[in-house]
Amino acid sequence: MKTNEKTELILKGSIYKALLYLSIPIMINNLIQTLYNLIDGIWVSRISSVHFAATAFVWPVIFLFISIGIGLSIAGTSIISQLIGADKIKEANEHATQLIVLTVLCAVIFTVIGYITTPYIVKLMGATGDLAEYSIVYLRITFLDMLFMFLFFNYSSIMNSQGNTIHPTVFSGISAILNSILDPIFIFTLNLGIAGAAYATLVSKILLAVVSFIHLYKGNSMIKPNFKGFKFNKEIIKSIVEVGLPTSIGQSGAAFGFIVLNMFIGSYGTATLAAYAMVNRIISLISQPAMGLGSALTAIVGQNIGAKKEERVKEAFNKSTLLTTLIGFIGCFLLLIFDYEIISLFMQSKDDPSVIELSVNYLRYISWSMPLMGIFSVLQGLFQGSGKTKYSMTMEIGRLWFVRLPMILIFKNFTTWGASGIWFSMSFSNLIVCLYGFYIYSKGSWKKSVINLQSL
């Protein structure tokens, strides 16, 4: 389907068709990435459960840094899609150019800061012994791929805003397959251990960024950033920051919260941390259809708000909610029925049997909130597509800091629930944040475009 035909579908075609057309490639892409993470975890877990725990332990730190890139990417999708919906292609190109330069600067700065401060960060988080050693090695190498990850975020946001979700999926899939092939070679054949997993990812991300930008300029994209005679445009930077900053703060706040959460979970022992990490990866795998629909909704909402089609936005939101809820219930039942078999498949190391037991217990708790996770993704898609990212920010931060962490503290200090208190808190927080999201939706403040289209 050509770019103009995708825009026609988003603005005038069947909502279900538009949702499925845009979301299926995103689902496949997210599925591939999650499978890659699971495969990565399986290879690392073959060394030991401590090695696997180290990759989970530092992930919130990585996410804390890349949250800026995610925020900028979401800002790009929201603003560029609204400009496309308003048929302002020249302005969309200008915004894309400014976005990429701003992103590159952030990535370089974060890479340098992250690489230098890694040992201090790991120590501050409370890691000691082998967990600290492996965490430092893995985290430092991972920081080196930040620039290439950010560039791919830019490419994806530019493509998604046009309704092209297929090419980002294809390129990301190839990168994930390459990473899966390199993992055992780097980890075992070259005997690099946990560092090998990080190096395999670095090589894959570099190739992903290069191929993506070649396609951006050689393909049929209507958006082609031009850096000739580049100068920063204060108004464009301001609009990008206004939309991207709340998302970045929300993502950063959530990431920092997960760092604190990991510290709480780690206090129950490495086995509990490993169980938490494994189940989260499995849940992430099952959640991909709902997350794909939420991401697809961002472009649909953006273009239709730009075209001033409010009722169509409401229709897209309602149908997305229906689909994600249905998918969530199916996922819930599958996880509850095959809980032990699923955990045993993905946890290859049997050096600590308690990890399996803890994982099954966590899976039974979190499965019930699968429909809520889907609704959460749809609400995020609505707020991000409309550019009202302050609401997605409050949902991200509120779920963790105002519900989940306080509940975990209460269960830890005033009950004998043990790790089950963590698992219950994870599920209950999803219910509270969805109720808040529907309240914001009912107020209708998301309807107005985030940029002044009349002045462009």
Secondary structure, DSSP 4 states (H G I P E B T S, - for coil): --HHHHHHHHHHS-HHHHHHHHHHHHHHHHHHHHHHHHHHHHHHHTT-HHHHHHHHHHHHHHHHHHHHHHHHHHHHHHHHHHHHHTT-HHHHHHHHHHHHHHHHHHHHHHHHHHHHHHHHHHHHTT--HHHHHHHHHHHHHHHTTHHHHHHHHHHHHHHHHTT--HHHHHHHHHHHHHHHHHHHIIIIIS--THHHHHHHHHHHHHHHHHHHHHHHHHS--S-----TT----HHHHHHHHHHHHHHHHHHHHHHHHHHHHHHHHHTT-HHHHHHHHHHHHHHHHHTHHHHHHHHHHHHHHHHHHHTT-HHHHHHHHHHHHHHHHHHHHHHHHHHHHTHHHHHHHH----S-THHHHHHHHHHHHHGGGHHHHHHHHHHHHHHHHTT-HHHHHHHHHIIIIIIIHHHHHHHHHH-S-THHHHHHHHHHHHHHHHHHHHHHHHHTTT-S-SS-GGG-
